[in-house]
């Protein structure tokens, strides 16, 4: 595992971690956008830009791997819908921690089931520690304005599963093609197509408001286009199971923003959980002494 790959994945995850807070602030500021509409606009802008930047290479990848691209694009769209719906039901911190906290477990299982790639012992220990830290955040944090915890957690777990699916699929296609930009462009461009009817159904009049347009551009350009550009680059040299664990930087950032910006409660246990998460991420990010078997 090279040094740049894990750092790129962490940087991408930190951008993802701002999405829930930005969406919540937009709703609190009077932006009349449904969570599904926010998810659709995020993918239309970000996915469209990723596809445009990759150019003709997108079509080449889609022709060579039609099933993988189509199913992963659908999974990307499903994740966005699950995540924003979970945020609305149970708050930013819990929704993000559950969705991404379950991702490494699902990803490790899928990697082994699909490619027979066995995670390293260090990855397993660090992932257990990171998931434990995430669980403490859930138990000790405030769920925010949401009140349907069971429904929100269920949606977030479904989001974690589909996230693992498209992460594993993307890593496999990138390994075969060697062009992460084209793979991400094909996946997210396809996801934008899937989400277009959602925007038409939920309405887009909120984009005419300055605040609404600003939020849409941030979600699309920063948390999608830039973040997944870096994530794709990171997957070139980072095993997908390790990348999923490093993505736990997202709930850490989301939790801190939830506490600092949205007024969600920070307890001593929450602070300790954030430290545990940070240590686990450092352990996974450090290069292996020998070649990794992940």
Rosetta blueprint (number, residue, H / E / L):
1 X L
2 X L
3 X H
4 X H
5 X H
6 X H
7 X H
8 X H
9 X H
10 X H
11 X H
12 X H
13 X H
14 X H
15 X H
16 X H
17 X L
18 X L
19 X H
20 X H
21 X H
22 X H
23 X H
24 X H
25 X H
26 X H
27 X H
28 X H
29 X L
30 X L
31 X L
32 X L
33 X L
34 X L
35 X H
36 X H
37 X H
38 X H
39 X H
40 X H
41 X H
42 X H
43 X H
44 X H
45 X H
46 X H
47 X H
48 X H
49 X H
50 X H
51 X H
52 X H
53 X H
54 X H
55 X L
56 X L
57 X H
58 X H
59 X H
60 X H
61 X H
62 X H
63 X H
64 X H
65 X L
66 X H
67 X H
68 X H
69 X H
70 X H
71 X H
72 X H
73 X H
74 X H
75 X H
76 X H
77 X H
78 X H
79 X H
80 X H
81 X H
82 X H
83 X H
84 X H
85 X H
86 X H
87 X H
88 X H
89 X H
90 X H
91 X L
92 X H
93 X H
94 X H
95 X H
96 X H
97 X H
98 X H
99 X H
100 X H
101 X H
102 X L
103 X H
104 X H
105 X H
106 X H
107 X H
108 X H
109 X H
110 X H
111 X H
112 X H
113 X H
114 X H
115 X H
116 X L
117 X L
118 X L
119 X L
120 X L
121 X H
122 X H
123 X H
124 X H
125 X H
126 X H
127 X H
128 X H
129 X H
130 X H
131 X H
132 X H
133 X H
134 X H
135 X H
136 X H
137 X H
138 X H
139 X H
140 X H
141 X L
142 X L
143 X L
144 X L
145 X L
146 X L
147 X L
148 X L
149 X H
150 X H
151 X H
152 X H
153 X H
154 X H
155 X H
156 X H
157 X H
158 X H
159 X H
160 X H
161 X H
162 X H
163 X H
164 X H
165 X H
166 X H
167 X H
168 X H
169 X H
170 X H
171 X H
172 X H
173 X H
174 X H
175 X H
176 X H
177 X H
178 X L
179 X L
180 X H
181 X H
182 X H
183 X H
184 X H
185 X H
186 X H
187 X H
188 X H
189 X H
190 X H
191 X H
192 X H
193 X H
194 X H
195 X H
196 X H
197 X H
198 X H
199 X H
200 X H
201 X H
202 X H
203 X L
204 X L
205 X H
206 X H
207 X H
208 X H
209 X L
210 X H
211 X H
212 X H
213 X H
214 X H
215 X H
216 X H
217 X H
218 X H
219 X H
220 X H
221 X H
222 X H
223 X H
224 X H
225 X H
226 X H
227 X H
228 X H
229 X H
230 X H
231 X H
232 X H
233 X H
234 X H
235 X H
236 X L
237 X L
238 X L
239 X L
240 X H
241 X H
242 X H
243 X H
244 X H
245 X H
246 X H
247 X L
248 X L
249 X H
250 X H
251 X H
252 X H
253 X H
254 X H
255 X H
256 X H
257 X H
258 X H
259 X H
260 X H
261 X L
262 X L
263 X L
264 X L
265 X L
266 X L
267 X L
268 X H
269 X H
270 X H
271 X H
272 X H
273 X H
274 X H
275 X H
276 X H
277 X H
278 X H
279 X H
280 X H
281 X H
282 X H
283 X H
284 X H
285 X H
286 X L
287 X L
288 X L
289 X L
290 X L
291 X L
292 X L
293 X L
294 X L
